[in-house]
């Protein structure tokens, strides 16, 4: 059934991944989480990589927005507070570079 739809150009993994990336990014999820979800859905890794690379998402801005949504505009400087914020952004699927830029360049990320 899916093969028949693909042959008739009514089903496209690339289009599905593109829409999925936009949708999940709009909800505050980062590229690593999105890629994992798509992999779990059985989509080809090269299609996922391509969609993430060509998406117009500003992952740094999305990470800042996800942090501000959860913790407000107050900059956390206590180690426990920073650890909580880092863990939250990791869970949302942001890469170390996005987290470092969001929380400050002096953060040590494992």
Buried (B, 14 or more C-beta within 10 A) or exposed (E): EEEEEEEEEEBEBBEBBBEBBBEBBEEBBBBBBBBEBBEEEEBEEEBBBBBBEEBEBEBBEBBBEBBEEEBEEEEBEEEEBBEBBBEBBBEBBBBBEBBBBBBEEEBEEE
